[in-house]
Amino acid sequence: MHELSIALSILELAERESERRGGAHIEAIYLRLGVLSGVVKEALVSAFQLATERGAFEACRLVIEEISISGYCANCRAEKPVHSLQCLACADCGTPVYQIVHGKELEISALELA
């Protein structure tokens, strides 16, 4: 379950930022999670709860924004959503999409400080 190591890394980054800000209490961590990131959202939430059971982050919330897949469509000459995970083609014209623009994200987007 690599989600536990990801949860621990997220907490480590948050802890460093808290220390950088004079020990500010972190109430929530906002995360952008792409469908193609290779991380299972439910497993990450469970791992985060386990990692924060005791200690400074016990009351910290993990807020996840799920990012859907979009890619550059050469036919439409624009970023477009794709049909599905199984069919990486432009949702508008059906042209195969070879350049993924969004959907691979795994990033902390914000911290809510008290």
Buried (B, 14 or more C-beta within 10 A) or exposed (E): EEBBEBBBEBBEEBBEBBEEEEEEEBEBBBBBBBBBBEBBBEBBBBBBEEBBEEEBBEEBEBEBEEBEBBBBBBEBEEBBBBBEEEEBBBBEEEBEBEEBBBBBBBBBEEBEEE
